Structures are given as structure tokens and as C-alpha cells.
Amino acid sequence: MKTSIVRCWTAGALLTLAAAPGSTQGLENVAVHGFGGWAFAETDDNSYLIGNAEGAYDNAAFALNVTARPTENLSIIGQFELQQRAEFPDLETVLDYGFAEWKFADTLRLRAGRVKHPFGLYGETFNVGTLRPFYLLPQSIYGPERYTARSVDGGALTGNLAWGEGWSVRYDLYGGRISGRLRISGIGVPEEEPLQHGLQEIPWGFDDVVGLRANLSTPLTGLSVGGSFYRGVATGFFSVGETEKVVGVHVEYDLEPWQVRAEWASIFDDPIVRFDTYYVEVAYKVWKGLQLAVRWDSWSGDIKLPPELLPPFVYDIQDSEDWGLAVNYWLDPGFVIKLNYHMVEGNRFASAPVPDDQLTNGFEKDTSMLVLGAQFSF
């Protein structure tokens, strides 16, 4: 933990020096942005994501984003994050991304380094809570699963093509490696292995990734549709050596007072499990900064292997359905207070703090969680 703090302060000091008036860039060529939030989360029984039955206060995060433009065509972009969450209380330092971008034209930009992972609607804005109605992202696609990542270690081509009256497409073509950490119910894990609030953490990754995302904006203001695709060779824990394909589609209507978003995604050619993930999210500003929202978020898996090859509890953690309700108040576009309530059925992400309790006494499949928090950005 102390090492993480030292790293963060070192990175912050370097960024400050880079932006100092005496540097070659000067302040006029450096933009600094930040995103963060804090939440209290309490559940009725099981632990679920950032909440537990005792009530968790230690959910806080802050990310700092710096963009420097040494020349007209060259941009250097970096973002790191400090995060502490109830289920994994140690302070984490994460380099979300750090890359160079060369602009040939608005229609073509080259990126190299640890670049953003362009997937779906939220893939590039994990940290920015002021861009969504719920404190937490839809967990089925953007939660502790294994096919959306914060970044790609490699390179990308991106640009925007426009034509006609109001038509345009933003494209991202990328390649390299992606990785992350899967967090699922720790039921059945040997007692000597460490768990946090009943959750097991497993590394995952894909090498030799080639991917594409396209987002089509229409003449109807606020309406866009798109899709995401990549293929890669699995590393880490699951399906090692297998070439798998990830597909997603999305639609968005974002024009105040409405925000409507929906996505579906899945992995194909996984030899162990076939699953579908999807959500529908609707938000409406009813008066000034007062916003109401509802979301249905679902993860549904189907084990392909014969039952005798896996312990029975594995089949009990293949589903999650989360109905979310939100009452938010926006004091400013960069500052929002959120009161969210989640009604969850299934044990994909919800587990007793001591997993053996569920093996002995049976699964508690229904979980409720109240979240009260604030998110901000600048």
C-alpha cells in the first residue's frame, strides 16, 4: 500500500513538472482533467460488489488525466487511478492508459502505447461517473468479467468520417494485448486461498488481439448505433491457448432530458461456457437537476462441459439479474449526488462473506443493495 502511494505521488509530481511554465510545452499546451467519487453501500445479506451487510464506507476512487500537445499533430495522453473498494480494501494504483497519438487528419489518427480499449458505450469512460445515471457501471458487460478491459497494450487507428446531412461514423481499429481480473463468487475455493468478502480474483487476458469498434451517428440528434468485435488467444486462467471471438452491439439516445442506452455482448468459441450479457438503461431529468433512472442488467451463462467434470456449485454462479433504481441530483454537470437501489437475483457477483456458509446452508440467491454516493469530474 505504501509503495502504491509513493508511485502515485511520484507520477503526480512528474505530471506537475511537465506542465510547469518553464517546460518546453508550457501550460497552454497541457490539459488536466480528473474524475472521482465516493459511496456508502449496504446489502441485506450477501456481499455484492462495493457493498456488504455491515455497510461499506471505504469505496473511493480518483483518476487524473493529462494531455500534452508538444506539436500540432502530436498528443501525449496519460491517465492513472487511485482506487479503494470494500471487497478489495488495499489501495490500488492503476495506469489506465498512456500513449502517443499522431494526427494525420480528422479521419485518421495513429495511437501507440497503452491505448484506450474501445468497446461499447462505456469502454473509454470507466472512471467518469458524471456520464452515467448509476454509480456503478452495468456489471454484466463492464463489471469484473473477462472481455472488456481498461486498455490495450499495442496500437490503434481511429478517426471520424462524416457525410450527408448528419451522418458520421467514429471507428477504432486496434491490436495488441488486453488483460484484467475476473471477480466472481469464491464458493468452493480452498480455505487457504485468500478471499475478500467471498469474492475470488482470477487473472485473464488475450494475446494477439485484433479488434474493431464502429459507432454510427444519425441525423436524429442524440441517436447512435454501433458494434464492437475482437478476437484473441486466451491466456491467464480460462481457455488457455484457445482463439476466442468477442462481439457486442449497442444503441444510445442521449438528448436531455432523456438518456437511453442498451447493449448486448458475448464471447464465442469458449470451450467451457457460453454466455450472454445485456442491459437496458433509461434515465430522465424530471426537474432541474433531479434525475430518475431504471436499469435491467443481466448475465446468463450455460456450461458446455458434462456435469461430472465440474463441482455442482459452478452451475450455481452462472446467472445474475440486477434491477436498479436511481434518484440523482446534479448540482452541476461535474458534480452529482446519487441514491441507487439494486435488487439482484443470482450468485455470479453476490456471495456470502464466508463462501463455505453457502456450501453448507445453501445459496441465498436474492440480494438487495443501497448505494449513497457522489461523483465528480473536471
C-alpha positions in Angstrom: 0.0 0.0 0.0 2.8 2.4 0.9 4.6 1.6 -2.4 1.4 2.4 -4.3 1.1 5.8 -2.6 4.7 6.6 -3.4 4.2 5.7 -7.0 1.2 7.9 -7.3 2.9 10.9 -5.7 5.9 10.4 -8.0 3.6 10.2 -11.0 1.8 13.3 -9.9 5.0 15.2 -9.3 6.3 14.3 -12.8 3.0 15.5 -14.4 3.2 18.8 -12.5 6.7 19.4 -13.6 5.8 18.6 -17.2 3.1 21.3 -17.0 5.3 23.9 -15.3 5.8 27.2 -17.1 9.4 26.6 -17.6 8.8 23.4 -19.5 9.1 23.2 -23.3 5.3 22.7 -23.7 4.1 25.4 -21.3 0.7 25.4 -19.6 -1.1 26.4 -22.8 -0.3 23.0 -24.4 -1.3 20.9 -21.4 -4.8 19.9 -20.3 -5.5 18.3 -16.9 -8.8 16.5 -16.1 -9.9 14.5 -13.1 -12.7 12.1 -12.2 -13.7 10.5 -8.9 -16.3 9.5 -6.4 -17.1 8.0 -3.1 -20.0 5.8 -2.0 -21.5 4.1 1.0 -23.1 0.7 0.1 -25.1 -1.7 2.3 -26.7 -5.0 1.5 -29.3 -7.1 3.3 -27.2 -10.3 3.5 -24.8 -11.3 0.8 -21.8 -9.2 -0.2 -22.3 -7.6 -3.6 -19.7 -5.6 -5.5 -19.0 -2.5 -3.3 -21.5 -3.4 -0.6 -21.8 -5.7 2.4 -24.2 -6.4 5.3 -22.2 -4.2 7.7 -22.3 -1.2 5.4 -19.1 -0.3 3.5 -17.8 3.2 3.6 -14.4 2.6 2.0 -15.4 2.9 -1.6 -13.4 5.8 -3.1 -11.6 6.5 -6.4 -9.8 9.3 -8.2 -8.3 9.4 -11.7 -6.1 12.0 -13.1 -5.9 12.6 -16.9 -3.2 14.7 -18.6 -3.0 15.5 -22.3 0.1 17.4 -23.7 0.4 18.7 -27.2 4.1 19.3 -28.0 3.2 20.0 -31.6 0.1 20.5 -33.7 0.0 16.8 -34.8 1.4 15.1 -31.7 -0.5 14.4 -28.4 0.7 12.6 -25.4 -2.1 11.3 -23.2 -2.0 9.5 -19.8 -4.3 8.6 -17.0 -3.7 6.8 -13.7 -6.2 6.0 -11.0 -6.2 5.5 -7.2 -9.0 3.2 -6.1 -10.2 1.6 -2.8 -13.2 -0.7 -2.7 -14.9 -2.6 0.1 -14.3 -6.0 -1.4 -10.6 -5.3 -2.0 -9.7 -2.7 0.6 -6.0 -2.2 -0.2 -5.3 1.0 -2.2 -4.7 0.2 -5.9 -2.7 2.3 -8.3 -3.6 1.6 -11.9 -2.2 3.1 -15.1 -5.4 3.1 -17.1 -3.5 4.2 -20.3 -0.5 6.1 -21.5 0.0 6.6 -25.3 1.1 8.9 -28.1 -1.3 10.0 -30.8 -0.3 11.3 -34.2 -3.0 13.2 -36.2 -2.7 12.7 -39.9 -6.3 14.2 -40.3 -9.6 14.1 -38.5 -10.3 10.9 -40.5 -7.1 9.2 -39.4 -5.1 9.2 -36.1 -2.4 6.8 -35.0 -2.0 5.7 -31.4 0.7 3.7 -29.8 1.4 2.6 -26.2 -1.2 1.6 -23.6 -4.2 2.9 -25.5 -7.9 3.0 -24.5 -9.9 -0.1 -25.2 -12.7 1.0 -27.5 -15.6 -1.4 -26.6 -19.3 -0.5 -26.5 -20.6 2.7 -25.0 -18.6 2.9 -21.7 -15.3 1.2 -22.6 -13.4 4.5 -22.7 -15.1 6.2 -19.8 -14.9 3.7 -16.9 -13.9 6.4 -14.4 -16.3 9.2 -15.4 -19.3 8.7 -13.2 -20.8 12.0 -14.3 -21.5 10.5 -17.7 -23.9 7.8 -16.4 -27.0 7.7 -14.2 -25.8 4.9 -11.8 -22.8 4.9 -9.5 -21.8 1.5 -10.8 -21.4 0.6 -14.5 -23.6 -2.2 -15.8 -21.8 -5.2 -14.3 -22.8 -7.7 -17.0 -20.5 -6.1 -19.5 -18.3 -3.6 -17.7 -18.0 -5.3 -14.3 -15.4 -7.8 -13.1 -15.9 -10.0 -16.1 -13.4 -11.1 -18.8 -14.0 -9.4 -22.1 -13.9 -5.6 -21.5 -10.6 -4.1 -20.4 -9.4 -0.7 -19.4 -6.7 -0.6 -22.1 -4.9 -2.3 -25.0 -1.1 -2.7 -24.9 -0.3 -2.1 -28.6 -1.6 0.4 -31.1 -4.7 1.7 -32.8 -6.0 3.7 -35.7 -9.0 5.9 -35.1 -10.9 8.7 -36.9 -14.3 10.2 -37.8 -15.9 10.0 -41.2 -18.8 12.3 -42.0 -21.1 12.5 -45.0 -24.6 13.7 -46.0 -26.9 15.5 -43.6 -25.9 14.5 -40.0 -24.4 11.1 -40.8 -21.0 10.2 -39.4 -19.1 7.1 -38.1 -16.4 7.0 -35.5 -14.1 4.0 -36.0 -11.4 2.4 -33.9 -9.1 -0.4 -35.3 -6.6 -1.8 -32.7 -4.3 -4.6 -32.0 -2.1 -5.9 -29.1 -2.9 -7.4 -25.7 -5.7 -6.9 -23.2 -5.9 -8.2 -19.7 -7.9 -7.8 -16.5 -9.1 -9.5 -13.3 -12.2 -11.6 -13.1 -14.0 -11.4 -9.7 -16.7 -14.0 -9.0 -18.2 -15.8 -6.1 -15.5 -17.6 -4.2 -17.7 -20.6 -3.3 -15.7 -23.8 -3.3 -12.3 -22.2 -3.1 -9.9 -23.9 -0.7 -9.7 -22.2 2.7 -6.0 -21.4 2.4 -6.6 -19.2 -0.7 -7.3 -15.5 0.1 -10.8 -14.1 -0.5 -12.3 -10.7 0.1 -15.9 -10.6 1.1 -16.4 -14.0 -0.5 -15.1 -13.0 -3.9 -12.3 -14.8 -5.8 -10.0 -12.9 -8.1 -8.6 -14.6 -11.2 -6.3 -13.0 -13.9 -7.4 -13.2 -17.5 -6.0 -11.9 -20.8 -6.0 -12.2 -24.6 -2.8 -12.0 -26.7 -2.6 -11.3 -30.5 -5.8 -9.2 -30.3 -7.2 -7.6 -33.4 -10.4 -5.5 -32.8 -12.8 -3.0 -34.3 -15.4 -0.7 -32.9 -17.7 1.5 -35.1 -20.3 4.0 -33.8 -22.7 5.5 -36.3 -24.3 8.9 -35.6 -27.6 9.5 -37.3 -29.4 12.7 -38.5 -31.7 12.3 -35.5 -30.0 14.3 -32.8 -28.7 12.1 -29.9 -29.3 8.8 -31.7 -26.4 6.5 -32.4 -25.9 2.8 -33.0 -22.7 0.7 -33.2 -20.9 -2.6 -32.7 -17.7 -4.0 -31.3 -15.6 -7.0 -32.3 -12.3 -8.5 -31.4 -10.5 -11.9 -31.5 -7.5 -13.0 -29.4 -5.7 -16.0 -27.9 -6.7 -16.7 -24.3 -4.1 -16.5 -21.5 -4.2 -16.5 -17.7 -6.7 -18.9 -16.2 -9.5 -19.6 -18.7 -9.3 -21.5 -22.0 -5.5 -21.0 -22.3 -4.4 -21.2 -25.9 -7.9 -21.0 -27.4 -8.7 -18.4 -30.0 -11.9 -16.7 -29.0 -14.1 -14.0 -30.5 -16.0 -11.2 -28.7 -19.0 -9.4 -30.2 -21.1 -6.6 -28.9 -23.8 -4.2 -30.3 -25.1 -1.0 -28.7 -27.7 1.8 -29.2 -27.9 5.1 -27.5 -30.2 8.1 -27.4 -28.8 11.0 -25.4 -30.7 14.2 -25.6 -31.8 16.0 -22.5 -34.0 15.3 -20.6 -33.6 11.6 -21.9 -30.7 9.1 -21.7 -31.5 5.7 -23.1 -28.8 3.0 -23.6 -28.8 -0.7 -24.4 -26.1 -3.2 -25.1 -25.6 -6.9 -25.7 -22.2 -8.8 -25.8 -20.9 -12.3 -25.7 -17.8 -14.5 -26.3 -17.8 -17.2 -28.9 -15.6 -20.3 -29.2 -15.1 -20.5 -25.5 -14.8 -24.3 -24.8 -16.1 -24.0 -21.2 -19.1 -21.7 -21.1 -21.5 -19.9 -23.5 -22.9 -16.7 -22.0 -24.9 -13.6 -23.0 -24.7 -10.2 -21.3 -27.1 -7.3 -21.8 -28.6 -4.3 -20.2 -31.2 -1.6 -20.8 -30.8 1.8 -19.0 -33.3 4.6 -19.1 -32.9 8.0 -17.3 -35.0 11.2 -17.3 -34.4 14.6 -15.9 -37.7 15.4 -14.2 -36.9 18.9 -12.8 -33.8 21.0 -12.9 -31.0 18.6 -11.7 -33.4 15.9 -10.4 -33.0 12.7 -12.4 -34.8 9.3 -12.2 -33.4 6.2 -13.8 -34.1 2.5 -14.1 -31.8 -0.3 -15.4 -32.1 -4.0 -16.1 -28.7 -5.8 -16.2 -28.3 -9.5 -16.9 -25.5 -12.1 -17.1 -26.6 -15.6 -18.2 -24.2 -18.5 -18.7 -24.5 -22.0 -19.9 -21.7 -24.5 -19.0 -20.8 -26.7 -22.0 -18.9 -29.4 -20.1 -20.5 -32.5 -18.8 -21.7 -32.1 -15.2 -19.4 -34.8 -13.8 -16.3 -32.7 -14.8 -17.2 -29.7 -12.5 -18.3 -29.3 -8.9 -22.1 -28.6 -8.6 -21.6 -25.0 -7.2 -20.1 -23.9 -10.6 -23.5 -24.2 -12.1 -25.0 -22.0 -9.4 -22.9 -19.0 -10.3 -23.8 -18.7 -13.9 -26.6 -16.2 -13.6 -27.1 -12.6 -12.4 -30.1 -10.3 -12.9 -29.9 -6.8 -11.4 -32.8 -4.3 -11.4 -31.5 -0.9 -10.5 -33.4 2.3 -9.5 -31.8 5.7 -9.2 -32.7 9.1 -7.8 -29.9 11.6 -8.6 -29.4 15.3 -8.2 -27.0 17.2 -10.4 -25.7 20.2 -8.7 -23.5 20.9 -11.7 -22.6 18.9 -14.9 -19.4 18.0 -13.0 -21.0 17.0 -9.6 -23.8 14.6 -8.9 -25.3 13.1 -5.7 -26.6 9.5 -6.3 -29.0 7.3 -4.4 -29.2 3.9 -6.1 -31.0 0.7 -5.1 -30.2 -2.7 -6.6 -32.4 -5.8 -6.5 -30.2 -8.8 -7.5 -31.1 -12.4 -8.2 -28.3 -14.9 -8.7 -24.8 -15.5 -7.4 -22.5 -14.5 -10.2 -21.3 -11.5 -8.3 -23.1 -11.9 -5.0 -21.8 -14.2 -2.3 -21.9 -14.8 1.4 -18.8 -13.2 3.1 -17.8 -16.8 4.1 -18.4 -18.9 1.0 -18.5 -22.2 2.9 -21.7 -20.9 4.5 -23.4 -21.2 1.2 -22.0 -24.7 0.5 -23.3 -25.8 3.9 -26.6 -23.9 4.2 -27.5 -23.4 0.5 -27.3 -20.3 -1.7 -29.0 -17.1 -0.8 -29.9 -16.1 -4.3 -31.6 -12.7 -3.6 -29.5 -9.7 -2.6 -30.5 -6.0 -2.2 -28.0 -3.2 -2.0 -28.5 0.5 -1.2 -25.8 2.9 -2.6 -25.5 6.6 -1.5 -22.6 8.4 -3.1 -21.2 11.3 -5.1 -19.3 11.5 -8.3 -17.4 14.4 -9.8 -15.3 15.4 -12.8 -13.5 18.4 -14.2 
